[in-house]
Amino acid sequence: MSINITRLGAALGADVSGVDLAGDLSKATIKTLRDALLAHQVIRLRNQHLDDAVLKRLGLHFGELIVHPNLVAVGAHPEVIRLCKEPQDSGIVGSEWHTDTTCLKKPPMGAILHALEVPAIGGDTLFANQYMAYEALSPGMQTALCGLRAVHNDTRVAGPKAALNTLRTVKTREAQWHKTETTHPVIHTHPETGRRALYVNIAYTRHFEDMSEEESAPLLNYLLQHAVRPEFTFRFQWQQGDVLFWDNRCLKHIAMNDYPQHRREMIRIQIRGEQPRLA
């Protein structure tokens, strides 16, 4: 069967058909998937049937897998996170615009998320193109931001002060949690495409380097709002069996928590990336 790629949105996104991700994937197929990811930032493959082991095997085609520093894995594969919202849960993972796990020195290059069960309506995932967010800034702002670095940590999304475990089925580490913190450039250069992207997010970015949170807030808040302008975004509506593979180096995303009293279950792996830099 031939592989077909269909563009979905003006800002990002493509459907890929003609690939069985649970089968034996050739080097040519892996290259096609990676090229589609770089071209479209997010690719979707429908009607897939993956368990934890197969999802892990798929991810290893693209790099080393990450054991999440905060979310608690359930099962035999610590790299696989089960993102389950039960009907009684009021909270979910990823319910604000974010780039995954940027508290790490080498954040994920991407993530692969597979839908096992989805509500009839709701539970969509939105993505925002951070190449476009950078390119839409004025030349003066681009120049100013290229001289800035920002501190990222996990104090809002993990640990006892985050108080998230009472709201949702997916648990974060609390008693054994230790803050993970690093510094990244506010604008970084994608290591494969060579394009520049805005690289701050509300989940992890706390303040600019050598500035207080109060001093950083006006500019940082502006950037967080600018980064998710509607024209930079695309909204994916899930079906059972869907797989989304996204490039974490040039995107933000948000999971919609708009399906009360309904269940949603996904499995996800993250692929380790490189330390962000500005070239």
C-alpha positions in Angstrom: 0.0 0.0 0.0 1.3 3.4 -0.9 1.7 6.1 1.7 -0.4 9.2 1.2 0.0 12.5 3.0 -2.9 15.0 3.1 -2.4 18.5 4.5 -5.0 19.5 7.1 -4.6 23.1 8.1 -2.9 26.3 6.9 -0.8 26.5 10.1 0.1 22.8 10.6 -1.1 19.3 10.5 -1.3 16.4 8.0 -3.0 13.0 7.8 -0.8 10.1 6.8 -2.5 6.9 5.4 -1.1 3.6 4.2 1.0 2.8 7.2 0.3 0.1 9.9 2.3 1.3 12.9 2.0 -2.1 14.6 3.8 -3.8 11.7 7.4 -4.0 10.7 8.4 -0.6 9.5 11.0 -0.2 6.9 13.7 2.5 7.0 12.0 4.2 4.0 8.7 4.3 5.9 10.4 5.8 9.0 12.0 8.4 6.9 8.7 9.3 5.2 7.1 9.7 8.6 9.9 11.8 9.9 9.9 14.0 6.8 6.2 14.5 7.1 6.6 15.5 10.8 9.2 18.1 9.9 7.0 19.5 7.1 3.7 19.6 9.0 4.7 19.6 12.7 1.9 17.2 13.6 0.9 14.0 11.7 -2.1 11.9 12.4 -2.5 8.2 11.5 -6.0 6.7 11.9 -7.3 3.2 12.6 -4.2 2.0 14.5 -4.1 -0.7 17.1 -1.1 -0.3 19.5 -0.5 -1.6 23.0 2.2 -0.3 25.4 5.0 -2.5 24.0 4.2 -1.7 20.4 4.0 2.0 21.1 7.4 1.9 22.8 8.8 0.0 19.8 7.5 2.6 17.5 9.0 5.5 19.4 12.4 3.8 19.5 12.6 4.2 15.7 12.9 7.9 16.3 15.2 8.1 19.3 15.8 7.4 22.9 12.6 7.4 25.0 12.1 9.5 28.2 10.9 8.3 31.5 8.7 11.2 32.5 10.2 13.1 35.6 6.7 13.8 37.1 3.9 11.7 35.8 3.6 8.2 37.3 3.7 5.4 34.8 1.4 2.4 35.3 2.4 -1.0 33.9 5.5 -2.8 32.7 6.9 0.0 30.6 8.0 3.1 32.5 8.4 5.1 29.3 4.7 4.8 28.5 2.3 7.1 30.3 -1.4 6.2 30.4 -3.4 9.5 30.2 -6.8 8.5 31.5 -9.6 10.8 32.6 -12.4 9.0 34.5 -15.9 10.4 34.5 -15.6 11.7 38.0 -12.3 13.6 37.4 -12.4 17.4 37.3 -8.8 17.8 36.1 -6.7 16.4 33.2 -3.1 16.5 32.1 -2.2 19.3 29.7 -5.2 21.5 30.2 -3.2 24.7 29.4 -1.1 25.7 26.4 2.3 24.1 26.9 5.4 22.6 25.3 6.2 19.2 26.8 8.6 18.8 29.7 10.8 21.9 29.0 12.1 21.7 32.6 14.6 19.0 31.2 18.0 20.0 29.9 17.1 18.0 26.8 13.3 18.2 26.4 11.4 15.8 24.1 11.9 16.2 20.4 8.4 14.9 20.0 5.6 12.7 21.5 3.4 10.0 20.1 -0.1 9.8 21.6 -2.6 6.9 20.8 -6.3 7.1 21.5 -7.8 4.0 23.1 -11.1 5.5 24.2 -12.6 8.9 23.4 -15.8 10.7 24.3 -18.5 11.1 21.6 -18.0 14.9 21.7 -15.1 16.9 23.2 -11.6 16.0 24.3 -10.0 17.7 21.2 -6.3 18.7 21.2 -5.2 22.0 19.7 -1.7 22.8 18.5 0.0 26.2 17.9 2.9 26.7 15.4 5.8 28.4 17.2 7.7 29.1 13.9 4.8 31.3 13.0 4.7 32.9 16.4 8.4 33.9 16.0 8.0 35.1 12.4 5.0 37.3 13.3 7.0 39.3 15.8 8.5 42.6 14.7 12.2 42.6 13.7 13.0 44.7 16.8 11.2 42.2 19.1 12.9 39.3 17.4 16.3 40.9 18.0 15.5 41.6 21.6 14.3 38.1 22.3 17.3 36.5 20.7 19.4 37.9 23.5 17.2 36.4 26.3 17.2 33.1 28.1 14.4 31.9 30.4 14.3 29.6 33.5 12.1 26.6 33.2 11.0 24.3 36.1 8.2 22.0 37.1 6.9 23.7 40.2 3.5 24.4 38.7 2.9 20.9 37.4 4.3 18.6 40.1 5.1 18.4 43.8 2.9 18.8 46.8 2.2 22.5 46.2 0.7 21.8 42.8 -2.0 19.8 44.5 -3.1 18.0 41.3 -3.6 14.4 42.5 -7.0 15.1 44.1 -8.3 16.3 40.7 -7.4 13.5 38.3 -6.6 9.9 37.8 -3.2 10.5 36.3 -0.9 11.0 39.3 2.2 13.3 39.6 5.1 12.6 42.0 4.6 14.4 45.3 6.4 12.9 48.3 9.5 11.8 46.2 9.4 14.9 44.0 12.5 17.1 43.5 12.4 20.3 41.4 13.8 19.9 37.9 15.1 23.3 36.5 17.1 24.4 33.6 17.6 27.4 31.3 16.7 27.7 27.6 16.9 30.4 25.0 13.6 32.3 24.5 14.1 31.8 20.7 15.7 28.6 19.6 16.8 27.1 16.3 15.2 23.8 15.3 18.1 21.3 14.9 16.6 19.7 11.8 14.8 22.4 9.9 17.1 25.3 10.9 14.0 27.5 11.5 13.7 29.7 14.5 10.8 29.2 17.0 9.5 30.9 20.1 10.2 28.7 23.1 8.3 29.8 26.3 5.3 28.2 27.8 3.0 28.8 30.8 3.5 25.3 32.3 7.3 25.5 32.8 8.7 29.0 32.0 8.9 30.9 35.2 11.0 34.0 34.4 13.8 35.4 32.3 17.3 34.7 33.3 18.7 37.2 35.8 15.3 38.8 36.3 12.6 38.2 38.9 9.2 36.8 38.1 7.6 40.2 38.7 10.0 41.9 36.3 9.6 39.2 33.7 5.8 39.0 33.8 4.8 41.9 31.3 6.8 40.6 28.4 6.4 36.9 29.2 2.6 37.2 29.5 2.6 39.0 26.1 4.6 36.2 24.5 2.4 33.5 26.0 -0.8 35.2 24.6 0.9 36.0 21.2 2.1 32.4 20.8 -1.4 31.0 20.5 -3.1 33.4 18.2 -5.8 31.6 16.3 -4.1 31.8 12.9 -1.2 29.8 14.3 -3.4 26.9 15.4 -5.1 23.7 14.3 -7.6 21.6 16.2 -7.6 17.8 16.1 -10.8 15.9 16.8 -10.0 12.4 18.0 -11.4 9.1 16.9 -10.6 5.8 18.6 -7.5 4.3 17.1 -5.9 7.7 16.1 -2.2 8.3 16.6 -0.8 11.8 16.8 2.9 12.4 16.4 4.0 16.0 17.1 7.3 17.9 17.0 7.7 19.4 20.4 10.5 21.7 19.3 8.2 24.0 17.3 4.8 23.6 18.9 2.5 24.3 21.9 -0.6 22.2 22.5 -3.5 22.1 24.9 -6.0 19.3 25.8 -9.6 20.4 26.1 -11.3 19.4 29.3 -14.9 19.7 27.9 -16.3 16.2 28.4 -17.6 16.0 32.0 -19.0 12.6 33.1 -17.2 10.9 30.2 -14.1 8.8 29.9 -11.0 9.3 27.7 -7.9 7.1 27.7 -4.7 7.5 25.8 -1.2 6.1 25.9 1.9 8.3 25.2 5.6 8.1 24.8 8.1 11.0 24.5 11.3 10.9 22.5 14.4 12.7 23.8 15.6 15.7 21.9 18.7 17.9 22.0 19.4 20.8 24.3 17.7 23.9 22.7 20.1 26.5 21.3 20.0 29.6 19.1 22.1 29.4 15.9 
